Amino acid sequence: MKLSIVAGLLSLAFIYQASDSARAADSRLVIYSAEEAVQDFAERYMREHPNVDVQVLMGSSGETNARVAAERHAPQGDVTISGTDPSQANPDLYRRVAGILDLSQVDKRFISGEFDIPVEVFPVIFAYNTAQLASDTAPSTWAELADPKWKGRLYMGNPATSEAAYKAMSTMWAIGGWELVEKVAANAIITEGSQDPLRALGDGEATIGIGVENQVYKWADGQAVKAVYPKDGVIMHVATWYLVNNSPNTDGAAAFVQWMLTPETQAYMAKTFKGMRPSIVGAAEPDDVPKVGDLVVIPFPDEARSKRAAFNERWKSIITSIH
């Protein structure tokens, strides 16, 4: 039993190669993931299923989506995880869930398409470095991030490449329209990766960093870095899993994803990884983060969902004019 982890799918020219014997349908499972915690689940799954060899290949949502598209004629991955919905652009690359998985226990609010498998949920929030900012002066709303005093001190990802950043931009748009987005963008240092703002925060380079809850808590210890749940609202980010069509191990992929949705695995996830909330109904909410009922939850705007290309073009024009 072995877990193989390949970090970074930065070059789509790299194609994973495996011999037919090593790629036996009942033994090897390949998962494309932007979430490091999947490595832990893979190890746990293999302890329960010693005949399965799970390989986790790491990359951003954009990279994993592009990789599945590049491999359309010879799929190498069995499961891919994305914060976006790659099936909208390439429905032929993914398997419809009906008849394959039982999603009756999944909260229907998180299912937006016939290919979607919501596994984990977390709000998009921000955090601040206490060495640079006292708690009584820290911003508590998205609107406050528009204050010019944060110029060069606020870090966020690029909405065109980071789903966390796109959700953050969409939250600001829902609260204050493009005017608020433009003002916050004028203050921000834009990074390509969704975790880069939080690394900068933890390293003391940034004062404020924007990210999804579970990534924030990789750095936020409540002392040096503190999480903020904006009072003017948060959008819930759903980490959605997809079954790759015509993949080498279709049965194994379905079995693994169904296992991720069991109450036992969902409870383990919430207990082990702070800020990773269960997607199934009836699951106990984690005790170490605010309850969903205590947050001001903003629905992901339909316009931001359906007009993503136009939103990203508007963002590009904003950044170009500012920077």
C-alpha positions as CSV (number, residue, x, y, z in Angstrom):
1,M,0.0,0.0,0.0
2,K,1.5,3.3,-1.1
3,L,0.3,6.9,-1.4
4,S,2.0,8.7,-4.3
5,I,1.7,12.5,-4.1
6,V,2.8,14.7,-7.0
7,A,2.9,18.4,-6.1
8,G,2.1,20.9,-8.8
9,L,0.4,20.4,-12.1
10,L,2.1,23.4,-13.5
11,S,3.0,21.9,-16.8
12,L,0.1,20.4,-18.7
13,A,2.6,19.0,-21.1
14,F,3.4,16.4,-18.4
15,I,1.2,13.4,-18.9
16,Y,1.1,10.7,-16.2
17,Q,2.1,7.4,-17.7
18,A,1.3,4.0,-16.2
19,S,1.6,0.5,-17.5
20,D,-1.5,-1.6,-18.0
21,S,-0.6,-3.9,-15.3
22,A,0.1,-1.1,-12.8
23,R,-3.2,0.6,-13.8
24,A,-5.4,-2.4,-12.9
25,A,-9.0,-1.1,-12.5
26,D,-9.4,-2.6,-9.0
27,S,-6.1,-1.3,-7.6
28,R,-5.1,2.2,-8.5
29,L,-7.1,5.4,-8.2
30,V,-5.8,8.9,-9.4
31,I,-7.3,12.1,-7.9
32,Y,-6.6,15.6,-9.1
33,S,-6.9,18.0,-6.2
34,A,-6.3,21.6,-5.1
35,E,-6.8,20.6,-1.5
36,E,-3.9,19.2,0.5
37,A,-6.2,17.5,3.0
38,V,-7.2,14.9,0.3
39,Q,-3.8,13.3,0.9
40,D,-4.9,12.5,4.4
41,F,-8.2,11.0,3.3
42,A,-6.4,8.9,0.7
43,E,-4.2,7.4,3.4
44,R,-7.2,6.7,5.6
45,Y,-9.0,5.1,2.7
46,M,-6.1,2.8,1.9
47,R,-5.9,1.6,5.4
48,E,-9.5,0.5,5.1
49,H,-9.0,-0.8,1.6
50,P,-5.5,-2.3,1.4
51,N,-5.8,-3.4,-2.2
52,V,-6.3,0.2,-3.4
53,D,-3.4,2.4,-4.3
54,V,-4.5,6.1,-4.3
55,Q,-2.4,8.7,-6.0
56,V,-3.1,12.4,-5.3
57,L,-1.8,14.9,-7.9
58,M,-1.9,18.5,-6.6
59,G,-2.8,21.6,-8.6
60,S,-5.1,24.6,-8.5
61,S,-8.7,24.3,-9.7
62,G,-7.7,25.9,-13.0
63,E,-4.8,23.5,-13.5
64,T,-6.8,20.4,-12.7
65,N,-9.7,21.5,-14.9
66,A,-7.3,22.1,-17.8
67,R,-5.6,18.8,-17.2
68,V,-8.8,16.9,-17.5
69,A,-9.5,18.7,-20.7
70,A,-6.1,18.0,-22.1
71,E,-6.5,14.3,-21.4
72,R,-10.0,14.1,-23.0
73,H,-8.9,11.4,-25.5
74,A,-6.9,9.4,-22.9
75,P,-8.1,10.1,-19.4
76,Q,-5.5,9.5,-16.7
77,G,-7.4,10.8,-13.6
78,D,-10.4,9.2,-12.1
79,V,-11.6,12.0,-9.8
80,T,-11.1,15.8,-9.9
81,I,-11.9,18.4,-7.3
82,S,-12.8,21.9,-8.2
83,G,-14.2,25.1,-6.7
84,T,-15.5,26.0,-10.2
85,D,-17.9,24.0,-12.3
86,P,-15.8,22.5,-15.2
87,S,-18.8,20.6,-16.5
88,Q,-20.4,23.8,-17.7
89,A,-17.7,24.2,-20.4
90,N,-17.0,20.5,-21.0
91,P,-19.9,18.3,-19.9
92,D,-18.6,15.4,-22.0
93,L,-15.6,15.1,-19.8
94,Y,-17.5,14.2,-16.6
95,R,-20.0,11.5,-15.5
96,R,-23.5,12.4,-14.4
97,V,-24.0,11.4,-10.8
98,A,-27.5,9.9,-11.2
99,G,-27.4,6.1,-11.0
100,I,-23.8,6.1,-9.8
101,L,-23.8,7.8,-6.4
102,D,-26.3,8.2,-3.6
103,L,-26.5,12.0,-2.9
104,S,-29.7,11.8,-0.9
105,Q,-27.8,12.8,2.3
106,V,-26.2,15.8,0.7
107,D,-27.6,19.3,1.5
108,K,-29.5,20.2,-1.7
109,R,-28.5,23.8,-1.3
110,F,-25.0,22.9,-2.4
111,I,-25.9,20.9,-5.5
112,S,-26.1,23.1,-8.6
113,G,-25.8,20.6,-11.5
114,E,-26.1,16.9,-12.5
115,F,-22.4,16.4,-12.3
116,D,-21.8,18.0,-8.9
117,I,-20.7,16.1,-5.8
118,P,-20.4,18.6,-2.9
119,V,-18.1,17.2,-0.3
120,E,-17.0,20.1,1.9
121,V,-18.2,23.7,2.5
122,F,-16.6,26.8,3.9
123,P,-17.2,30.5,3.8
124,V,-14.9,33.0,2.2
125,I,-13.4,35.3,4.9
126,F,-10.3,37.2,5.7
127,A,-7.7,37.3,8.4
128,Y,-5.2,39.8,9.8
129,N,-1.7,39.8,11.3
130,T,-1.9,41.0,15.0
131,A,1.7,42.1,14.9
132,Q,0.7,44.8,12.4
133,L,-2.9,45.4,13.5
134,A,-4.6,45.6,16.9
135,S,-8.0,43.8,17.2
136,D,-9.8,47.1,18.0
137,T,-8.6,48.6,14.7
138,A,-9.1,45.5,12.5
139,P,-11.7,45.7,9.8
140,S,-14.9,43.7,10.4
141,T,-16.6,44.1,7.0
142,W,-15.8,43.8,3.3
143,A,-16.8,47.4,2.9
144,E,-14.1,48.5,5.3
145,L,-11.5,47.0,3.1
146,A,-12.1,49.9,0.7
147,D,-10.5,52.3,3.1
148,P,-7.3,53.7,1.4
149,K,-5.3,53.0,4.6
150,W,-5.1,49.4,3.5
151,K,-3.4,50.1,0.2
152,G,-0.5,47.7,-0.2
153,R,-1.4,45.9,3.0
154,L,-4.2,43.7,1.7
155,Y,-3.5,40.6,-0.3
156,M,-6.0,38.6,-2.3
157,G,-5.8,36.0,-5.1
158,N,-6.7,36.6,-8.8
159,P,-10.4,35.9,-9.4
160,A,-9.5,34.7,-12.9
161,T,-7.4,31.9,-11.5
162,S,-8.5,31.4,-7.9
163,E,-12.0,30.3,-7.0
164,A,-11.6,31.7,-3.5
165,A,-10.8,35.1,-4.9
166,Y,-13.7,34.9,-7.4
167,K,-16.0,34.2,-4.5
168,A,-14.5,37.1,-2.6
169,M,-15.0,39.4,-5.5
170,S,-18.6,38.2,-6.0
171,T,-19.2,38.9,-2.3
172,M,-18.0,42.4,-2.6
173,W,-20.1,42.9,-5.7
174,A,-23.2,41.6,-4.0
175,I,-22.6,44.0,-1.1
176,G,-21.5,47.2,-2.9
177,G,-21.4,46.6,-6.6
178,W,-18.5,47.2,-8.9
179,E,-17.7,50.4,-6.9
180,L,-16.8,48.4,-3.9
181,V,-14.8,45.9,-6.0
182,E,-12.8,48.7,-7.6
183,K,-12.0,50.4,-4.3
184,V,-10.8,47.1,-2.7
185,A,-8.8,46.2,-5.8
186,A,-7.1,49.6,-5.6
187,N,-5.8,48.6,-2.2
188,A,-4.9,45.0,-2.9
189,I,-1.7,43.1,-3.9
190,I,-3.0,40.5,-6.3
191,T,-1.4,37.0,-6.2
192,E,-2.1,34.1,-8.6
193,G,-2.7,31.4,-6.1
194,S,-5.5,31.3,-3.5
195,Q,-3.1,30.4,-0.7
196,D,-0.5,33.0,-1.4
197,P,-2.3,35.8,0.4
198,L,-2.4,33.7,3.6
199,R,1.3,32.7,3.3
200,A,2.1,36.4,3.0
201,L,-0.1,37.0,6.1
202,G,1.6,34.4,8.1
203,D,5.1,35.6,7.0
204,G,4.2,39.1,8.2
205,E,4.4,40.5,4.6
206,A,0.7,41.2,4.5
207,T,-1.6,42.9,7.1
208,I,-4.8,41.4,5.8
209,G,-5.3,38.2,3.6
210,I,-8.4,36.9,1.9
211,G,-9.1,33.2,1.6
212,V,-11.5,30.4,2.3
213,E,-12.0,29.4,5.9
214,N,-10.1,26.1,5.9
215,Q,-7.1,27.8,4.3
216,V,-7.2,30.7,6.7
217,Y,-7.0,28.3,9.6
218,K,-3.7,26.8,8.3
219,W,-2.3,30.2,9.5
220,A,-4.8,31.7,11.9
221,D,-4.0,30.5,15.4
222,G,-6.0,33.2,17.2
223,Q,-2.8,34.9,18.4
224,A,-0.4,35.9,15.6
225,V,-3.1,35.7,12.9
226,K,-6.8,36.1,13.6
227,A,-9.8,35.1,11.4
228,V,-12.5,37.6,10.6
229,Y,-16.1,36.7,9.6
230,P,-17.3,39.8,7.8
231,K,-20.4,41.2,9.3
232,D,-21.8,42.4,6.0
233,G,-21.9,38.8,4.7
234,V,-20.1,35.8,3.4
235,I,-20.6,33.5,0.5
236,M,-20.2,29.8,1.2
237,H,-17.6,28.1,-1.0
238,V,-18.3,24.5,-2.0
239,A,-15.5,22.1,-2.8
240,T,-17.1,20.0,-5.5
241,W,-15.9,16.7,-6.7
242,Y,-16.4,15.3,-10.2
243,L,-16.1,11.8,-11.7
244,V,-14.0,11.9,-14.8
245,N,-15.8,10.3,-17.8
246,N,-14.2,7.1,-19.2
247,S,-11.5,7.1,-16.5
248,P,-9.3,4.1,-15.9
249,N,-11.0,3.2,-12.6
250,T,-14.7,4.3,-12.8
251,D,-15.9,1.9,-10.1
252,G,-13.1,2.8,-7.7
253,A,-13.7,6.5,-8.2
254,A,-17.4,6.1,-7.3
255,A,-16.6,4.0,-4.3
256,F,-14.0,6.5,-2.9
257,V,-16.3,9.6,-3.4
258,Q,-19.3,7.7,-1.8
259,W,-17.0,7.0,1.1
260,M,-16.2,10.7,1.4
261,L,-19.9,11.3,2.0
262,T,-20.4,8.8,4.8
263,P,-21.2,10.3,8.2
264,E,-18.1,8.8,9.6
265,T,-15.7,10.4,7.1
266,Q,-17.6,13.7,7.2
267,A,-17.3,13.8,11.0
268,Y,-13.6,13.0,10.8
269,M,-13.1,15.8,8.3
270,A,-14.8,18.4,10.4
271,K,-12.9,17.3,13.5
272,T,-9.5,17.0,11.9
273,F,-9.4,20.0,9.5
274,K,-10.5,23.2,11.1
275,G,-12.8,25.1,8.7
276,M,-13.8,22.1,6.6
277,R,-17.6,21.8,7.1
278,P,-19.6,18.8,6.2
279,S,-21.9,18.9,3.1
280,I,-24.4,16.3,4.4
281,V,-27.5,17.1,6.3
282,G,-27.7,16.2,9.9
283,A,-24.0,16.4,10.5
284,A,-22.9,18.2,13.6
285,E,-21.3,21.5,13.0
286,P,-17.7,22.0,14.2
287,D,-17.3,23.5,17.6
288,D,-14.2,25.5,16.8
289,V,-15.7,27.8,14.1
290,P,-18.8,30.0,14.1
291,K,-22.1,28.2,13.4
292,V,-23.6,28.9,10.0
293,G,-26.7,30.3,11.6
294,D,-24.5,32.9,13.3
295,L,-23.1,34.1,10.0
296,V,-24.6,36.5,7.5
297,V,-24.7,34.2,4.5
298,I,-25.1,35.7,1.0
299,P,-26.2,33.4,-1.8
300,F,-23.7,33.1,-4.6
301,P,-25.2,35.7,-7.1
302,D,-26.8,34.1,-10.1
303,E,-25.2,36.8,-12.3
304,A,-21.7,36.0,-10.9
305,R,-22.3,32.3,-11.6
306,S,-23.7,32.6,-15.1
307,K,-21.6,35.5,-16.3
308,R,-18.2,34.4,-15.0
309,A,-16.4,35.4,-18.2
310,A,-17.9,38.9,-18.2
311,F,-17.1,39.3,-14.5
312,N,-13.5,38.3,-15.1
313,E,-13.2,40.7,-18.0
314,R,-14.5,43.5,-15.8
315,W,-12.0,42.5,-13.1
316,K,-9.2,42.5,-15.7
317,S,-10.2,46.0,-16.8
318,I,-10.3,47.2,-13.2
319,I,-6.8,45.8,-12.4
320,T,-5.4,47.2,-15.7
321,S,-6.7,50.7,-15.0
322,I,-5.4,50.6,-11.4
323,H,-2.1,48.9,-11.7
